[in-house]
Amino acid sequence: MIRVWNIESGDVVHEFPLGERPGDGEHSQVRCVRFSQDGTRLMAARNDELLRVFDLATGEEIHTYDAPSQIYDAVFNSVDSNQAVALWGTSVKFWNPETDAIEIRKDSGGHAVTMALDAPIISVARRTGGDSDPSECYAKIIHYQSSADPVTLDSGVSVLDIAVSRNGRFAVTTLQTPKGESRLWDVAAQEVIYEFAPEVATVVGVDLSPDGRLAATTHESDKSIRIWRLPEIVRREGGYFRRATQNFALQFDGVDDYVDIPSLRYDGTHPVTIEAYVIPAESNTGRAADIVSYGSRMNIAQHYRFWGADVVPRRNSRYFVNSRDAIQTEDLQRMTHIAMVYDGDEPRIYRDGQLLETDGQWSVSDSTEFSLPALPSSPGFVTKIASSSSGTSRAMFHGIIDEVRISNVARYTEDFTPERRFEPDEHTLALYHFDEGEGETLVDSSGNGHHGEIRGATWVRVGELGRNAKGETDESEEAD
């Protein structure tokens, strides 16, 4: 029996039976249970090859997968919530419950699996038992969207469990040794930077606290749970400290800096909202500069001295719309929320939640009608940030961008108060928080896997939406 409890009241909210099928017996056990990140689903793996997903709102079983061999562990994909990552046999498997599709990514099977919350990184631990001996045991870090080989940490010793930091930079492994030690790893350097051992054998589990300050280990021999304080570097560089106390953005030079999002194209069937927080570097670009270009069919931009947008609703038709009021001096000193909404009619532009008066004109046109469906993205034209879809240098944005969301719905029909941090929902196609502060990947937090490739742009620190606690403008500075 699987029970879900309300922690505050102590009441049982749901009870899920283990399930029945030919051959089931009293030895069927639940190997693991995992909540989805949004708290709407529960996944349970049995020791006899059955993987199940439950809807926590209705209490109903919604998906079942009968694996070909014993399932050791499973977890929801933190990057794509429509997938689960499971371990059976000798490989890491990706399971899509909606389609039952199984995809094998790496030949690195094990007995325990976790995922980084803010990066496409899987950690796998393999222990002794069954056909494996210590020489075949390991802990591995797998960047599953890369062709690079997995990073091996502990090897030649039985690894009972593993946990990984939010951005995958640090990992903690627990070892089956006489001292029962756990090791904190710098993954990129493949070096142990801290070791804690309670002199109690058999550490059976490990996890990291949500703020990255603590590690918890569970011990079989004395039935204890121990809490360990981690070095400050884990919180500072593991994706926790930055997420809690600093705000990062990307600075674009207006020449050849941009973000490429190769998997995101417009199919022409739905309304669109494009929104971002931006600080232009100049009030008059002397040209049209795209802030976000969705496929080759629409964008939000800085048109010379004005906020602007383009749409291409039909073949040989392009419509430009500009704000009547020029970009203000204050727009160059703080983050400004800019949104473009297209619902099959003339596009609308909002500045800080206020609808702007605009003037529009057709540049090239065989038809002056707006309607949906519209023309889909041209082949080879993908979504870009700070550049047009074609990548022409004449359309490069000069300034700072933070927070970008693209949605398949007309979110705004009247004036509104912009969210200070965008959140994903069922209408979100792609969402970028710019929380990383380093590296060349801009993570899509929508769960749809449209991660961006950073081309030349520089990470900078900015105050809370460009302002410090007193409401004064913060100076941006290059990130370390």
Phi, psi and omega in degrees: 000137175252127180242139174249128188247146166274114188295322184290317183268339184079009181274149172280122182273317180221151169230123180245123176292158180294336181101156182232143173199165181305131179095350178298145179207192186288347182270000176291128183228154175277122181279319180201155171230140182221135171274146169288159185298328180275000175074015184263344184226157176231132178246136179230136177245131178263161180284356181245037166085012182252128179243127187227149178235133182243146173271118185283343177284319184258342184078012184262148171283127184248339179212146176219139175228128179262100184287157181283349178207178186300133178271127181269320182198159179205152180208148174292144177290119183286342178268320178236101187292352178275000181239158170237151177248127185226156178243118165208158185064226184244017186222161168275128181244142172254123182246127173261106183298333182292324186246351186065015179288140178240131178232128179266122184262313185220147176273068182219067181287170180188198183243347179219140181221141171221167178229145171293142184285332187240017182206153180282065186233132178246139172245136185230136175240140179234128183247175175284162181130147181067234183270357184266147173236171185307327181293342180259005184265156184189171163236133183228148174246125186240119171271097196283352175263008180242153177275358181295151178293151176301151175271122180266129177259252177295140174212153180078010178218147183290119180256116187275328181202167181208146174225153185226147180289170186304319183260005176080008183283329182238151177219151174240128178245147175245135190245147175270085182225167179303326181273346181062042186279158171239149184235136174261125186248141160273109191296313184298319181277346184055044182236142173280122181253351180198143179223132177232131183222120181275005185061027176239119186291161172065077169275117187261347181201158179210148174207162178250145179289158183301335180262001177077008182276331191231154168239144176242134177237144177248142188233128184282323189294321179244013176053047184243161170239128180242142180249132183238137175274126183269157176301149183300335181299330180295313180291321184289321187247359183265007178099357183269306185300315180297318182297324186274324193237350183229154177239127181250157177210174175248137178255130184245138188273355180077006182246299182215019176267136176193174173241127180261130179238082192293338185268356187252114178227157179268128181268356175086002189261347192227160171297167184218139165235126174244127180217152183200159168258130187220154167232103176296147179276343182211149183281338178225109182283342185074010182192177173270127183234119183282129173277308173222129177244115183267106187059216177249015191249342178197155179206167166243140195209171166253110180262098180056254182260009190230156167284139185214174176206151175235145169224149177237084186283333182221164178298136182061029178228125176223129183242125179256137175229134181234147173292144179289325178270139181289161175300133185271160178302323181294337177292340179269359187243355181205169176290128176248133177275122178239131180226141173241130180239128178230121181235026182097355175248186179302135183295147178247146179240133176241135175245119183050039175084000181255128179295128181268143169286134187227160171239137181232158176205151175276131177273308176226131187207133165257347182207142179254022182262135170260136174189163174245144004289155179252181180288129178287172179302142175292146178304134179087351179261117184246176179282140179223151172251131180072021180199157171287164180297331180280344179080015180295138183292343180287345185247021181280133180278138178248113181152201184243138178233135178215133181069109175228132175224135176240128186232155180261034179213153173279094188293327190237126177243351177209176181302149186209169174259115183297143172296141178283338173216121183294145177238147180281152171212190185293346180262358184278122176272320180206145182214127182233118179269343182060037181276346192298313179075355179196165176088181186244015178242129174259113189281132174276115182266012179281342187091001182264356172076021179270067182285144183263152177253115185280126182245089171087340182295156185249134174288134177226153172269139174227158176291180179301105185051038175088004180230150175272186186296337180272359182086005179272156182290130174273146171281135176281146178222151182294138180288149178294000000 
